[in-house]
């Protein structure tokens, strides 16, 4: 099995790399900074990966994603799974979220996965099929305070990747939408705060979230089983079902949720 993971130097991407490595996968790892991938590469090889190719890249640079995808595809002679996991969040109100912040979040969280998918899709079809996974969020199911751009990007991912699968299912393409709630990662630390600076704080809710290794096991299992969607988290996932069946109640609860 040959797997490409973005956001592979920490959090769910790193943990999923270890899960795939333990299954003997060959791994292409993308993240920044480049030096952070060294530790992940060593750990993956120790856990049983057949090989590791590091492709550090800034996913804001849209013009290079086609070439990045070509290198990822050719690293081990094709890809069975592409997991578009890299992302960045925010901790700002609509008023405090500048348009440059909106564009940065959309470039990383939406346009980069779209560009990756478009780049590998023809190659996967020619190879007879493949699997594309993408990390969204429960904030992609309903609006959430202090997440206007992040929530927008995650909503958009649903539209694009559900369409991609509808158009390509009969061509052997499978899509898994990974929808996390609160998982113990560094996403709040690296979120954009007012002025575009790094938030630098661990949200209390996130600190009590699902352990990242447990999240990774569920994600990899869902991908290998070909699940269309997998919700990852704890009790906060109840909001996804409230939104589906009681949207008005979800809106009222959303106004009261502590966003940190």
LOTORFI-909747 format. One line per 8 residues: number of its first residue (from 1); for each residue x, y, z of N, C-alpha, C, CB. Coordinates in nm, 2 decimals. Glycine has a CB too. Layout:
BEGIN
NUM	X,Y,Z,X,Y,Z,X,Y,Z,X,Y,Z | ...
This chain:
BEGIN
1	0.08,-0.12,0.00,0.00,0.00,0.00,0.09,0.12,0.00,-0.09,0.00,0.12 | 0.05,0.22,-0.09,0.13,0.34,-0.10,0.04,0.46,-0.06,0.19,0.36,-0.25 | 0.09,0.54,0.03,0.00,0.64,0.10,0.07,0.78,0.10,-0.04,0.60,0.24 | 0.00,0.88,0.06,0.05,1.02,0.07,-0.03,1.09,0.18,0.05,1.09,-0.07 | 0.04,1.15,0.27,-0.03,1.22,0.38,0.03,1.36,0.39,-0.02,1.15,0.52 | -0.06,1.46,0.39,-0.02,1.60,0.42,-0.05,1.63,0.57,-0.09,1.70,0.32 | 0.03,1.74,0.62,0.01,1.76,0.76,0.07,1.65,0.84,-0.13,1.79,0.80 | 0.18,1.59,0.79,0.23,1.46,0.85,0.33,1.48,0.96,0.29,1.38,0.74
9	0.36,1.60,0.99,0.47,1.62,1.09,0.41,1.63,1.24,0.55,1.74,1.06 | 0.28,1.63,1.25,0.22,1.64,1.39,0.08,1.60,1.38,0.24,1.78,1.44 | 0.02,1.59,1.50,-0.13,1.57,1.51,-0.18,1.44,1.44,-0.20,1.68,1.45 | -0.29,1.45,1.38,-0.36,1.33,1.32,-0.28,1.28,1.20,-0.50,1.37,1.27 | -0.21,1.37,1.12,-0.13,1.33,1.01,-0.02,1.24,1.05,-0.08,1.45,0.93 | 0.06,1.29,1.16,0.17,1.21,1.21,0.12,1.07,1.26,0.24,1.28,1.32 | 0.01,1.08,1.34,-0.04,0.95,1.40,-0.09,0.86,1.30,-0.15,0.99,1.50 | -0.15,0.91,1.19,-0.20,0.82,1.08,-0.08,0.76,1.00,-0.29,0.90,0.98
17	0.03,0.84,0.99,0.15,0.79,0.93,0.20,0.66,1.00,0.26,0.89,0.92 | 0.19,0.67,1.14,0.24,0.56,1.22,0.15,0.44,1.20,0.25,0.60,1.36 | 0.02,0.46,1.19,-0.08,0.35,1.17,-0.06,0.28,1.04,-0.22,0.41,1.18 | -0.04,0.36,0.93,-0.01,0.30,0.80,0.12,0.23,0.80,-0.02,0.41,0.69 | 0.22,0.29,0.87,0.36,0.23,0.87,0.35,0.09,0.94,0.45,0.32,0.95 | 0.27,0.08,1.04,0.26,-0.05,1.11,0.19,-0.15,1.03,0.18,-0.03,1.24 | 0.12,-0.11,0.92,0.06,-0.20,0.82,0.15,-0.23,0.70,-0.07,-0.15,0.78 | 0.28,-0.18,0.71,0.37,-0.20,0.61,0.36,-0.11,0.48,0.37,-0.34,0.56
25	0.30,0.00,0.50,0.28,0.09,0.38,0.41,0.16,0.35,0.17,0.19,0.41 | 0.42,0.20,0.22,0.52,0.30,0.17,0.45,0.44,0.19,0.57,0.27,0.03 | 0.52,0.53,0.24,0.46,0.66,0.28,0.53,0.78,0.22,0.47,0.68,0.43 | 0.45,0.87,0.16,0.50,1.00,0.12,0.45,1.10,0.22,0.45,1.03,-0.03 | 0.53,1.18,0.28,0.50,1.27,0.39,0.52,1.41,0.35,0.58,1.23,0.52 | 0.42,1.49,0.37,0.43,1.64,0.33,0.39,1.72,0.45,0.34,1.67,0.21 | 0.48,1.82,0.49,0.45,1.91,0.60,0.56,2.02,0.60,0.44,1.84,0.74 | 0.54,2.12,0.68,0.65,2.21,0.71,0.65,2.23,0.86,0.62,2.35,0.64
33	0.77,2.27,0.92,0.90,2.28,0.85,0.95,2.14,0.82,0.99,2.35,0.94 | 1.05,2.14,0.72,1.10,2.01,0.67,1.16,1.93,0.78,1.20,2.04,0.56 | 1.23,1.99,0.87,1.31,1.92,0.97,1.22,1.84,1.06,1.39,2.01,1.06 | 1.09,1.88,1.08,1.00,1.80,1.16,0.96,1.67,1.10,0.87,1.88,1.18 | 0.98,1.65,0.97,0.95,1.52,0.91,1.06,1.42,0.94,0.94,1.54,0.76 | 1.18,1.46,0.98,1.29,1.37,1.01,1.25,1.27,1.12,1.41,1.44,1.05 | 1.19,1.32,1.23,1.15,1.23,1.34,1.04,1.14,1.29,1.10,1.32,1.45 | 0.95,1.19,1.21,0.83,1.10,1.17,0.89,0.99,1.08,0.73,1.19,1.10
41	0.98,1.03,0.99,1.04,0.93,0.90,1.10,0.81,0.98,1.14,0.99,0.80 | 1.18,0.85,1.08,1.25,0.75,1.16,1.15,0.66,1.23,1.35,0.82,1.26 | 1.05,0.72,1.29,0.95,0.64,1.36,0.87,0.55,1.27,0.86,0.74,1.44 | 0.84,0.60,1.15,0.77,0.52,1.05,0.85,0.40,1.01,0.73,0.60,0.93 | 0.98,0.42,0.98,1.06,0.30,0.95,1.07,0.20,1.06,1.20,0.35,0.90 | 1.08,0.25,1.18,1.09,0.16,1.30,0.96,0.08,1.32,1.12,0.24,1.42 | 0.85,0.14,1.28,0.72,0.07,1.29,0.69,-0.02,1.18,0.61,0.18,1.31 | 0.77,-0.02,1.07,0.75,-0.12,0.97,0.72,-0.07,0.83,0.64,-0.20,1.01
49	0.73,0.06,0.81,0.71,0.12,0.68,0.81,0.06,0.58,0.72,0.27,0.68 | 0.76,0.03,0.46,0.85,-0.02,0.35,0.94,0.08,0.30,0.77,-0.08,0.24 | 0.90,0.21,0.31,0.98,0.32,0.26,0.91,0.45,0.30,1.01,0.31,0.11 | 0.99,0.56,0.31,0.94,0.69,0.34,1.00,0.79,0.24,0.96,0.73,0.49 | 0.92,0.87,0.18,0.97,0.98,0.10,0.92,1.11,0.16,0.92,0.97,-0.05 | 1.01,1.20,0.19,0.97,1.33,0.25,0.96,1.43,0.14,1.07,1.37,0.36 | 0.84,1.50,0.13,0.82,1.61,0.04,0.77,1.73,0.11,0.72,1.56,-0.07 | 0.86,1.80,0.18,0.81,1.92,0.25,0.76,2.03,0.15,0.92,1.99,0.33
57	0.65,2.10,0.19,0.59,2.19,0.09,0.50,2.29,0.17,0.52,2.12,-0.02 | 0.50,2.41,0.12,0.40,2.51,0.17,0.28,2.51,0.09,0.46,2.66,0.17 | 0.17,2.45,0.14,0.05,2.43,0.06,-0.03,2.56,0.02,-0.05,2.34,0.14 | 0.02,2.68,0.07,-0.03,2.80,0.03,0.02,2.83,-0.12,0.02,2.92,0.12 | 0.13,2.77,-0.16,0.18,2.79,-0.29,0.11,2.70,-0.39,0.33,2.76,-0.29 | 0.00,2.75,-0.44,-0.09,2.67,-0.53,-0.03,2.63,-0.66,-0.22,2.75,-0.56 | 0.06,2.72,-0.71,0.12,2.69,-0.84,0.20,2.57,-0.84,0.20,2.81,-0.89 | 0.26,2.52,-0.73,0.35,2.41,-0.73,0.28,2.28,-0.69,0.46,2.44,-0.63
65	0.15,2.28,-0.67,0.09,2.15,-0.62,0.08,2.05,-0.73,-0.05,2.19,-0.57 | 0.07,2.08,-0.85,0.07,1.98,-0.96,0.20,1.91,-0.96,0.04,2.05,-1.09 | 0.31,1.99,-0.95,0.45,1.92,-0.95,0.47,1.84,-0.82,0.55,2.03,-0.96 | 0.42,1.89,-0.71,0.43,1.82,-0.58,0.36,1.69,-0.60,0.37,1.90,-0.47 | 0.24,1.69,-0.66,0.16,1.57,-0.67,0.23,1.47,-0.77,0.02,1.60,-0.73 | 0.29,1.52,-0.87,0.37,1.43,-0.96,0.48,1.36,-0.88,0.43,1.51,-1.08 | 0.55,1.43,-0.80,0.66,1.37,-0.72,0.61,1.27,-0.63,0.74,1.48,-0.65 | 0.49,1.30,-0.56,0.44,1.21,-0.47,0.39,1.08,-0.54,0.31,1.27,-0.40
73	0.33,1.09,-0.66,0.29,0.98,-0.73,0.41,0.89,-0.78,0.21,1.02,-0.86 | 0.51,0.95,-0.82,0.63,0.88,-0.87,0.72,0.83,-0.77,0.70,0.97,-0.97 | 0.71,0.87,-0.64,0.80,0.83,-0.54,0.81,0.68,-0.52,0.76,0.89,-0.40 | 0.69,0.61,-0.53,0.69,0.47,-0.51,0.61,0.40,-0.63,0.62,0.43,-0.38 | 0.60,0.47,-0.74,0.53,0.41,-0.85,0.38,0.41,-0.84,0.58,0.28,-0.88 | 0.32,0.52,-0.79,0.18,0.53,-0.78,0.13,0.55,-0.63,0.11,0.40,-0.83 | 0.01,0.57,-0.62,-0.05,0.60,-0.48,-0.18,0.52,-0.47,-0.07,0.75,-0.45 | -0.20,0.45,-0.36,-0.33,0.39,-0.33,-0.42,0.48,-0.25,-0.31,0.26,-0.26
81	-0.36,0.56,-0.16,-0.44,0.65,-0.07,-0.37,0.78,-0.07,-0.45,0.59,0.07 | -0.45,0.89,-0.09,-0.40,1.03,-0.07,-0.49,1.09,0.04,-0.42,1.11,-0.21 | -0.42,1.13,0.15,-0.50,1.18,0.26,-0.46,1.33,0.27,-0.46,1.10,0.39 | -0.56,1.41,0.23,-0.54,1.56,0.24,-0.58,1.60,0.38,-0.63,1.63,0.13 | -0.48,1.61,0.47,-0.51,1.63,0.61,-0.46,1.77,0.66,-0.44,1.52,0.69 | -0.37,1.83,0.60,-0.31,1.96,0.65,-0.42,2.06,0.66,-0.20,2.00,0.55 | -0.40,2.15,0.76,-0.50,2.25,0.78,-0.46,2.35,0.88,-0.64,2.20,0.81 | -0.52,2.47,0.88,-0.50,2.57,0.98,-0.63,2.63,1.02,-0.41,2.68,0.92
89	-0.64,2.66,1.15,-0.77,2.72,1.20,-0.75,2.86,1.25,-0.82,2.63,1.32 | -0.85,2.91,1.32,-0.85,3.05,1.36,-0.92,3.07,1.50,-0.91,3.14,1.26 | -0.90,3.18,1.56,-0.97,3.21,1.68,-1.01,3.36,1.68,-0.88,3.18,1.81 | -1.08,3.40,1.58,-1.11,3.54,1.56,-1.26,3.55,1.52,-1.02,3.61,1.46 | -1.32,3.66,1.56,-1.46,3.69,1.52,-1.46,3.73,1.38,-1.52,3.80,1.61 | -1.58,3.74,1.32,-1.60,3.78,1.18,-1.53,3.92,1.17,-1.75,3.79,1.14 | -1.56,4.01,1.26,-1.51,4.15,1.25,-1.35,4.15,1.26,-1.56,4.23,1.37 | -1.29,4.06,1.33,-1.15,4.06,1.35,-1.08,3.97,1.24,-1.11,4.01,1.49
97	-1.15,3.90,1.16,-1.09,3.82,1.06,-1.07,3.90,0.93,-1.18,3.69,1.03 | -0.95,3.93,0.90,-0.92,4.01,0.78,-0.93,3.92,0.66,-0.77,4.07,0.79 | -0.94,3.99,0.54,-0.95,3.91,0.42,-0.82,3.83,0.39,-0.98,4.01,0.30 | -0.70,3.89,0.42,-0.58,3.80,0.40,-0.58,3.68,0.49,-0.45,3.88,0.44 | -0.64,3.68,0.61,-0.66,3.56,0.69,-0.75,3.46,0.63,-0.71,3.60,0.83 | -0.87,3.52,0.57,-0.96,3.43,0.50,-0.89,3.36,0.39,-1.08,3.51,0.45 | -0.82,3.43,0.31,-0.75,3.38,0.19,-0.65,3.27,0.23,-0.69,3.48,0.11 | -0.57,3.30,0.34,-0.47,3.20,0.38,-0.54,3.07,0.43,-0.39,3.26,0.50
105	-0.64,3.08,0.51,-0.71,2.96,0.55,-0.77,2.89,0.44,-0.82,3.00,0.65 | -0.84,2.96,0.34,-0.90,2.89,0.23,-0.79,2.83,0.14,-0.98,2.99,0.15 | -0.68,2.89,0.12,-0.57,2.83,0.04,-0.52,2.70,0.10,-0.45,2.93,0.03 | -0.50,2.69,0.23,-0.45,2.57,0.29,-0.56,2.47,0.31,-0.38,2.61,0.43 | -0.67,2.51,0.36,-0.78,2.41,0.40,-0.87,2.37,0.29,-0.86,2.47,0.51 | -0.88,2.45,0.18,-0.97,2.42,0.08,-0.90,2.40,-0.06,-1.08,2.52,0.06 | -0.84,2.51,-0.11,-0.78,2.50,-0.24,-0.67,2.40,-0.25,-0.73,2.64,-0.28 | -0.59,2.38,-0.15,-0.48,2.28,-0.16,-0.53,2.14,-0.17,-0.39,2.29,-0.04
113	-0.63,2.10,-0.09,-0.69,1.96,-0.11,-0.75,1.95,-0.25,-0.79,1.93,0.00 | -0.82,2.05,-0.29,-0.89,2.04,-0.42,-0.78,2.03,-0.53,-0.97,2.17,-0.45 | -0.67,2.10,-0.52,-0.57,2.09,-0.63,-0.50,1.96,-0.62,-0.46,2.21,-0.60 | -0.48,1.91,-0.50,-0.42,1.77,-0.49,-0.51,1.67,-0.55,-0.39,1.74,-0.34 | -0.64,1.67,-0.52,-0.73,1.57,-0.57,-0.74,1.58,-0.72,-0.87,1.60,-0.51 | -0.74,1.70,-0.78,-0.75,1.71,-0.92,-0.62,1.66,-0.99,-0.77,1.86,-0.96 | -0.51,1.68,-0.92,-0.38,1.63,-0.98,-0.37,1.48,-0.98,-0.27,1.69,-0.90 | -0.42,1.41,-0.87,-0.40,1.27,-0.87,-0.52,1.19,-0.93,-0.39,1.23,-0.72
121	-0.63,1.26,-0.94,-0.75,1.19,-0.99,-0.73,1.12,-1.13,-0.87,1.28,-1.00 | -0.68,1.19,-1.23,-0.66,1.12,-1.36,-0.56,1.00,-1.35,-0.61,1.22,-1.46 | -0.46,1.02,-1.27,-0.36,0.91,-1.25,-0.43,0.79,-1.18,-0.24,0.96,-1.17 | -0.51,0.81,-1.08,-0.58,0.70,-1.01,-0.68,0.63,-1.11,-0.66,0.76,-0.89 | -0.75,0.71,-1.19,-0.84,0.64,-1.28,-0.77,0.55,-1.38,-0.92,0.75,-1.36 | -0.65,0.61,-1.43,-0.57,0.53,-1.53,-0.52,0.40,-1.46,-0.46,0.62,-1.58 | -0.49,0.41,-1.33,-0.44,0.30,-1.26,-0.54,0.20,-1.22,-0.36,0.34,-1.14 | -0.67,0.23,-1.24,-0.78,0.14,-1.21,-0.85,0.17,-1.08,-0.73,0.01,-1.20
129	-0.81,0.28,-1.01,-0.89,0.32,-0.89,-0.79,0.37,-0.79,-0.96,0.20,-0.84 | -0.85,0.42,-0.68,-0.77,0.48,-0.57,-0.86,0.54,-0.47,-0.67,0.58,-0.62 | -0.80,0.58,-0.36,-0.88,0.64,-0.24,-0.83,0.77,-0.20,-0.87,0.54,-0.12 | -0.92,0.87,-0.19,-0.88,1.00,-0.15,-0.96,1.03,-0.02,-0.92,1.11,-0.26 | -0.88,1.07,0.08,-0.94,1.11,0.21,-0.91,1.25,0.24,-0.89,1.02,0.33 | -1.00,1.32,0.31,-0.98,1.46,0.34,-1.03,1.49,0.48,-1.05,1.55,0.23 | -0.96,1.57,0.55,-1.00,1.61,0.69,-1.09,1.74,0.68,-0.88,1.64,0.78 | -1.21,1.73,0.73,-1.30,1.84,0.74,-1.31,1.88,0.89,-1.44,1.81,0.68
137	-1.42,1.89,0.94,-1.44,1.92,1.09,-1.59,1.92,1.11,-1.37,2.06,1.12 | -1.63,1.91,1.24,-1.77,1.93,1.27,-1.80,2.08,1.25,-1.80,1.89,1.42 | -1.70,2.16,1.24,-1.73,2.30,1.21,-1.76,2.32,1.06,-1.61,2.39,1.24 | -1.75,2.21,0.98,-1.79,2.20,0.84,-1.93,2.16,0.83,-1.70,2.11,0.76 | -2.00,2.13,0.94,-2.14,2.09,0.94,-2.23,2.20,0.99,-2.16,1.96,1.03 | -2.18,2.29,1.07,-2.26,2.40,1.12,-2.16,2.52,1.15,-2.35,2.36,1.24 | -2.21,2.64,1.15,-2.13,2.75,1.19,-2.09,2.75,1.33,-2.21,2.88,1.16 | -1.97,2.80,1.36,-1.92,2.78,1.50,-1.85,2.91,1.53,-1.82,2.66,1.51
145	-1.87,2.97,1.65,-1.81,3.10,1.69,-1.65,3.09,1.68,-1.84,3.14,1.83 | -1.60,3.20,1.63,-1.45,3.22,1.61,-1.39,3.13,1.51,-1.38,3.20,1.75 | -1.47,3.09,1.41,-1.42,3.00,1.31,-1.48,3.03,1.17,-1.46,2.85,1.34 | -1.51,3.16,1.14,-1.58,3.19,1.02,-1.51,3.14,0.89,-1.60,3.34,1.01 | -1.38,3.17,0.88,-1.31,3.12,0.76,-1.29,2.97,0.76,-1.18,3.20,0.74 | -1.25,2.92,0.88,-1.22,2.78,0.89,-1.35,2.70,0.86,-1.17,2.75,1.04 | -1.46,2.74,0.92,-1.59,2.67,0.90,-1.63,2.68,0.75,-1.70,2.73,0.99 | -1.60,2.79,0.69,-1.64,2.81,0.55,-1.56,2.71,0.46,-1.61,2.95,0.50
153	-1.43,2.70,0.49,-1.34,2.61,0.41,-1.39,2.46,0.43,-1.19,2.62,0.45 | -1.42,2.43,0.55,-1.46,2.29,0.58,-1.59,2.25,0.52,-1.46,2.26,0.73 | -1.69,2.35,0.52,-1.81,2.33,0.45,-1.79,2.30,0.30,-1.91,2.45,0.47 | -1.70,2.38,0.24,-1.67,2.37,0.10,-1.61,2.24,0.06,-1.58,2.48,0.06 | -1.53,2.18,0.15,-1.47,2.05,0.12,-1.58,1.94,0.10,-1.38,2.01,0.24 | -1.69,1.95,0.18,-1.80,1.85,0.17,-1.85,1.86,0.02,-1.91,1.88,0.27 | -1.88,1.98,-0.02,-1.94,2.00,-0.15,-1.85,1.94,-0.26,-1.97,2.14,-0.18 | -1.72,1.97,-0.26,-1.63,1.93,-0.36,-1.61,1.78,-0.36,-1.49,2.00,-0.35
161	-1.58,1.72,-0.24,-1.54,1.58,-0.24,-1.66,1.49,-0.25,-1.47,1.55,-0.11 | -1.78,1.53,-0.21,-1.90,1.45,-0.23,-1.93,1.45,-0.38,-2.02,1.51,-0.16 | -1.90,1.56,-0.45,-1.92,1.57,-0.60,-1.82,1.48,-0.67,-1.91,1.71,-0.65 | -1.69,1.49,-0.62,-1.59,1.41,-0.68,-1.62,1.26,-0.68,-1.45,1.43,-0.61 | -1.67,1.21,-0.56,-1.70,1.07,-0.55,-1.82,1.04,-0.64,-1.73,1.03,-0.41 | -1.92,1.12,-0.64,-2.04,1.10,-0.72,-2.01,1.08,-0.87,-2.15,1.21,-0.71 | -1.91,1.16,-0.92,-1.87,1.15,-1.06,-1.78,1.04,-1.09,-1.81,1.28,-1.09 | -1.71,0.99,-0.99,-1.60,0.89,-1.01,-1.62,0.76,-0.94,-1.47,0.95,-0.97
169	-1.72,0.74,-0.87,-1.74,0.61,-0.80,-1.73,0.49,-0.89,-1.88,0.61,-0.72 | -1.80,0.50,-1.00,-1.80,0.38,-1.10,-1.67,0.37,-1.17,-1.91,0.40,-1.20 | -1.57,0.46,-1.14,-1.44,0.45,-1.20,-1.34,0.40,-1.10,-1.40,0.59,-1.26 | -1.39,0.35,-0.99,-1.30,0.29,-0.89,-1.24,0.39,-0.79,-1.19,0.23,-0.96 | -1.30,0.51,-0.78,-1.25,0.61,-0.69,-1.34,0.61,-0.57,-1.24,0.75,-0.76 | -1.27,0.61,-0.45,-1.34,0.61,-0.32,-1.30,0.74,-0.25,-1.32,0.48,-0.24 | -1.39,0.79,-0.17,-1.36,0.91,-0.09,-1.40,0.89,0.05,-1.43,1.04,-0.15 | -1.32,0.92,0.15,-1.35,0.92,0.29,-1.34,1.06,0.34,-1.26,0.82,0.37
177	-1.45,1.12,0.39,-1.45,1.25,0.46,-1.43,1.23,0.61,-1.58,1.33,0.43 | -1.32,1.27,0.66,-1.28,1.26,0.80,-1.33,1.39,0.87,-1.13,1.24,0.82 | -1.42,1.37,0.97,-1.49,1.48,1.03,-1.45,1.48,1.18,-1.64,1.48,1.01 | -1.34,1.55,1.22,-1.31,1.54,1.37,-1.39,1.65,1.45,-1.16,1.57,1.38 | -1.41,1.62,1.57,-1.45,1.71,1.67,-1.33,1.76,1.74,-1.56,1.66,1.77 | -1.32,1.74,1.87,-1.21,1.78,1.95,-1.11,1.66,1.96,-1.25,1.82,2.09 | -0.99,1.68,1.91,-0.88,1.58,1.92,-0.76,1.65,1.97,-0.85,1.52,1.77 | -0.68,1.57,2.05,-0.57,1.63,2.12,-0.45,1.65,2.02,-0.52,1.54,2.23
185	-0.46,1.76,1.94,-0.36,1.80,1.85,-0.31,1.95,1.88,-0.40,1.79,1.70 | -0.22,2.00,1.80,-0.17,2.13,1.82,-0.25,2.24,1.74,-0.03,2.14,1.78 | -0.37,2.20,1.68,-0.43,2.29,1.59,-0.47,2.43,1.66,-0.56,2.23,1.54 | -0.51,2.43,1.79,-0.54,2.55,1.85,-0.41,2.64,1.87,-0.61,2.53,1.98 | -0.30,2.57,1.90,-0.17,2.64,1.92,-0.13,2.72,1.80,-0.06,2.55,1.96 | -0.16,2.65,1.68,-0.11,2.71,1.55,-0.22,2.79,1.48,-0.07,2.60,1.46 | -0.33,2.81,1.55,-0.44,2.88,1.49,-0.41,3.03,1.47,-0.57,2.87,1.57 | -0.47,3.10,1.38,-0.45,3.24,1.36,-0.54,3.32,1.46,-0.48,3.28,1.22
193	-0.48,3.41,1.53,-0.55,3.50,1.62,-0.56,3.64,1.56,-0.47,3.50,1.76 | -0.61,3.73,1.64,-0.63,3.87,1.59,-0.50,3.93,1.54,-0.69,3.96,1.70 | -0.50,3.99,1.42,-0.38,4.04,1.36,-0.30,3.93,1.29,-0.29,4.09,1.47 | -0.35,3.81,1.28,-0.29,3.71,1.20,-0.17,3.64,1.28,-0.24,3.76,1.07 | -0.16,3.67,1.41,-0.05,3.61,1.48,-0.10,3.47,1.53,-0.01,3.70,1.60 | 0.00,3.39,1.57,-0.02,3.25,1.62,-0.10,3.26,1.76,0.11,3.17,1.63 | -0.20,3.18,1.77,-0.28,3.18,1.89,-0.20,3.14,2.01,-0.41,3.09,1.88 | -0.12,3.03,1.99,-0.03,2.99,2.09,-0.08,2.93,2.22,0.06,3.10,2.13
201	-0.21,2.90,2.23,-0.27,2.84,2.35,-0.35,2.71,2.31,-0.37,2.95,2.41 | -0.34,2.62,2.41,-0.42,2.50,2.39,-0.56,2.52,2.45,-0.35,2.38,2.47 | -0.66,2.50,2.36,-0.80,2.52,2.41,-0.83,2.41,2.51,-0.90,2.52,2.29 | -0.90,2.45,2.62,-0.93,2.35,2.73,-1.01,2.24,2.67,-1.01,2.42,2.84 | -1.11,2.27,2.59,-1.19,2.16,2.53,-1.11,2.06,2.45,-1.30,2.22,2.44 | -1.01,2.12,2.37,-0.93,2.03,2.29,-0.83,1.95,2.37,-0.85,2.12,2.19 | -0.78,2.01,2.48,-0.69,1.93,2.57,-0.76,1.81,2.63,-0.65,2.02,2.68 | -0.90,1.82,2.64,-0.97,1.70,2.69,-1.03,1.62,2.58,-1.08,1.75,2.79
209	-0.99,1.64,2.46,-1.05,1.57,2.35,-1.00,1.43,2.33,-1.02,1.65,2.22 | -1.03,1.37,2.22,-0.99,1.23,2.20,-0.84,1.22,2.17,-1.07,1.17,2.07 | -0.78,1.12,2.23,-0.63,1.10,2.21,-0.60,1.08,2.07,-0.58,0.98,2.30 | -0.49,1.14,2.02,-0.47,1.14,1.88,-0.44,1.00,1.82,-0.35,1.23,1.85 | -0.38,0.92,1.90,-0.36,0.78,1.85,-0.49,0.70,1.83,-0.27,0.70,1.95 | -0.59,0.73,1.92,-0.72,0.67,1.90,-0.79,0.72,1.78,-0.80,0.69,2.03 | -0.77,0.85,1.76,-0.83,0.91,1.64,-0.77,0.85,1.51,-0.81,1.07,1.64 | -0.64,0.84,1.51,-0.57,0.78,1.39,-0.62,0.64,1.36,-0.42,0.78,1.41
217	-0.63,0.56,1.47,-0.68,0.42,1.44,-0.82,0.42,1.38,-0.68,0.34,1.58 | -0.90,0.51,1.42,-1.04,0.51,1.36,-1.03,0.56,1.22,-1.13,0.60,1.45 | -0.95,0.66,1.20,-0.94,0.72,1.06,-0.88,0.61,0.96,-0.84,0.84,1.06 | -0.77,0.55,1.00,-0.71,0.45,0.91,-0.81,0.33,0.88,-0.58,0.40,0.96 | -0.88,0.29,0.99,-0.97,0.18,0.97,-1.09,0.22,0.88,-1.03,0.15,1.11 | -1.13,0.35,0.89,-1.24,0.40,0.80,-1.19,0.40,0.66,-1.29,0.53,0.85 | -1.07,0.45,0.64,-1.02,0.45,0.50,-1.01,0.31,0.44,-0.88,0.52,0.50 | -0.95,0.22,0.52,-0.93,0.09,0.47,-1.06,0.01,0.44,-0.85,0.01,0.57
225	-1.17,0.05,0.52,-1.30,-0.01,0.49,-1.38,0.07,0.39,-1.38,-0.01,0.62 | -1.32,0.18,0.34,-1.39,0.25,0.23,-1.51,0.33,0.28,-1.43,0.16,0.12 | -1.51,0.37,0.40,-1.63,0.45,0.45,-1.64,0.58,0.39,-1.62,0.46,0.61 | -1.76,0.62,0.36,-1.78,0.75,0.30,-1.75,0.87,0.40,-1.93,0.76,0.25 | -1.78,0.85,0.52,-1.76,0.96,0.62,-1.73,0.89,0.76,-1.88,1.06,0.63 | -1.64,0.95,0.83,-1.62,0.91,0.97,-1.61,1.03,1.06,-1.49,0.82,0.98 | -1.69,1.02,1.17,-1.69,1.13,1.27,-1.59,1.08,1.38,-1.83,1.15,1.33 | -1.50,1.17,1.42,-1.39,1.14,1.51,-1.40,1.24,1.63,-1.25,1.15,1.45
233	-1.42,1.18,1.75,-1.43,1.27,1.87,-1.50,1.20,1.98,-1.50,1.40,1.84 | -1.56,1.28,2.07,-1.63,1.23,2.19,-1.77,1.29,2.19,-1.56,1.28,2.32 | -1.82,1.34,2.30,-1.96,1.38,2.31,-2.00,1.49,2.22,-1.98,1.41,2.45 | -1.90,1.58,2.18,-1.93,1.69,2.10,-1.99,1.65,1.96,-1.80,1.78,2.07 | -1.96,1.52,1.92,-2.02,1.48,1.79,-2.17,1.47,1.79,-1.96,1.34,1.76 | -2.23,1.47,1.91,-2.38,1.48,1.92,-2.43,1.59,1.84,-2.42,1.49,2.06 | -2.36,1.70,1.83,-2.40,1.82,1.76,-2.42,1.79,1.61,-2.30,1.94,1.77 | -2.35,1.70,1.56,-2.36,1.66,1.41,-2.50,1.60,1.39,-2.26,1.56,1.37
241	-2.55,1.52,1.49,-2.68,1.46,1.47,-2.79,1.56,1.50,-2.69,1.34,1.56 | -2.77,1.65,1.60,-2.87,1.75,1.63,-2.88,1.84,1.50,-2.82,1.84,1.75 | -2.77,1.87,1.44,-2.78,1.96,1.32,-2.86,1.89,1.21,-2.64,1.99,1.26 | -2.84,1.76,1.20,-2.91,1.68,1.09,-3.06,1.67,1.11,-2.86,1.54,1.08 | -3.10,1.65,1.24,-3.24,1.63,1.27,-3.32,1.75,1.33,-3.26,1.51,1.36 | -3.24,1.83,1.40,-3.30,1.95,1.47,-3.22,2.07,1.44,-3.31,1.92,1.62 | -3.22,2.12,1.32,-3.13,2.23,1.28,-3.15,2.36,1.36,-3.14,2.27,1.14 | -3.28,2.39,1.40,-3.30,2.51,1.48,-3.24,2.50,1.62,-3.45,2.53,1.49
249	-3.25,2.38,1.68,-3.19,2.35,1.81,-3.04,2.37,1.80,-3.23,2.22,1.87 | -2.98,2.32,1.69,-2.84,2.32,1.67,-2.79,2.47,1.66,-2.80,2.25,1.54 | -2.87,2.55,1.60,-2.84,2.70,1.59,-2.84,2.76,1.72,-2.93,2.77,1.49 | -2.94,2.73,1.81,-2.95,2.79,1.94,-2.83,2.74,2.03,-3.08,2.75,2.01 | -2.80,2.61,2.02,-2.69,2.56,2.10,-2.55,2.61,2.05,-2.68,2.40,2.09 | -2.54,2.63,1.92,-2.42,2.69,1.87,-2.39,2.83,1.92,-2.43,2.69,1.72 | -2.49,2.90,1.95,-2.47,3.04,2.00,-2.42,3.03,2.14,-2.60,3.12,1.99 | -2.44,2.92,2.21,-2.40,2.91,2.35,-2.27,2.83,2.37,-2.51,2.85,2.43
257	-2.22,2.76,2.27,-2.10,2.68,2.28,-1.98,2.76,2.31,-2.08,2.59,2.15 | -1.90,2.72,2.40,-1.77,2.79,2.43,-1.68,2.75,2.32,-1.71,2.75,2.57 | -1.63,2.85,2.23,-1.55,2.82,2.12,-1.41,2.78,2.14,-1.56,2.93,2.02 | -1.36,2.80,2.27,-1.22,2.77,2.30,-1.21,2.63,2.36,-1.16,2.87,2.40
